[in-house]
Amino acid sequence: MDDATRTELEAAAFRELMHHLMIKRPDVQNIDLMNLGGFCRNCLSRWYQEAAAARGIKLGKDEAREIVYGMPYADWVAQHQTPATDEQKAAFEVAYRENVGPRE
């Protein structure tokens, strides 16, 4: 497979992942994604922003989040985010430390 085709397939798979999280499963909480998978929608938006920066493209945190969430982050939180349990919060601290690093 040539590089251009591989890049096209990777981009298509990423678009499907974003569609799945935005449209099909907005009920899946970020804290559960992080606790189980070691990443969440915020991670995806950060990776998107970092990829843009690596190519000299300025993309702010809020802009990157809107691309991944399909709406402003505050709107998504208001529409979809539910309160986290103490167990989820404790698991998140571990998952974040192991997969992302210290909080900013």
C-alpha positions in Angstrom: 0.0 0.0 0.0 1.4 3.4 -0.9 1.7 6.2 1.7 -1.1 8.3 0.2 -3.6 5.5 0.3 -2.5 4.6 3.9 -3.0 8.3 4.9 -6.5 8.3 3.2 -7.5 5.1 5.0 -6.2 6.4 8.4 -8.1 9.7 7.9 -11.3 7.8 7.0 -11.0 5.7 10.1 -10.4 8.8 12.3 -13.5 10.5 10.8 -15.5 7.4 11.6 -14.3 7.3 15.1 -15.2 11.0 15.6 -18.6 10.4 14.0 -19.2 7.4 16.3 -18.3 9.4 19.4 -20.2 12.5 18.2 -23.4 11.0 16.7 -23.8 7.4 17.6 -22.4 7.4 21.2 -22.4 10.9 22.7 -23.6 9.1 25.9 -20.2 7.5 26.4 -18.6 9.6 29.0 -15.0 10.9 28.6 -14.1 9.6 32.1 -15.1 6.1 31.1 -13.1 6.4 27.8 -10.1 7.5 29.8 -10.5 4.9 32.5 -10.9 2.0 30.1 -9.0 3.1 27.1 -6.4 5.6 28.3 -7.7 8.4 26.1 -10.9 10.5 25.7 -12.3 13.1 23.4 -10.1 15.8 25.0 -7.0 13.6 24.1 -8.2 13.4 20.5 -8.6 17.2 20.3 -5.2 17.7 21.8 -3.6 15.2 19.4 -5.4 17.1 16.5 -4.0 20.4 17.8 -0.5 19.0 18.2 -0.6 17.5 14.6 -1.7 21.0 13.3 1.1 22.7 15.3 3.7 20.2 13.9 2.6 21.4 10.4 2.8 25.1 11.3 -0.9 25.5 11.6 -2.2 27.5 14.5 -5.2 25.8 16.1 -6.4 26.8 19.5 -7.6 24.4 22.2 -11.2 25.5 21.9 -11.1 25.2 18.1 -9.6 21.7 18.2 -12.2 20.6 20.8 -15.1 21.9 18.6 -13.7 19.8 15.7 -13.7 16.6 17.8 -17.0 17.3 19.8 -18.9 18.7 16.8 -19.9 21.7 18.8 -18.4 24.0 21.4 -17.1 22.0 24.4 -19.3 23.8 26.9 -22.4 22.9 24.8 -21.4 19.2 24.7 -20.8 19.2 28.5 -24.2 20.7 29.1 -26.0 18.3 26.8 -24.1 15.0 27.4 -21.9 15.0 30.5 -23.1 13.4 33.6 -21.6 13.7 37.1 -18.8 11.3 37.8 -18.9 8.9 40.7 -16.1 8.8 43.4 -15.0 5.5 41.9 -14.8 7.0 38.4 -12.8 10.0 39.7 -10.3 7.7 41.6 -9.8 5.5 38.5 -9.4 8.7 36.3 -6.6 9.9 38.5 -4.7 6.7 37.9 -5.6 6.6 34.1 -4.6 10.2 33.6 -1.3 9.8 35.4 -0.4 6.7 33.4 -1.6 7.9 30.0 -1.4 11.7 29.9 0.8 13.0 32.7 0.5 15.6 35.4 -2.5 17.9 35.2 -1.9 21.4 33.7 
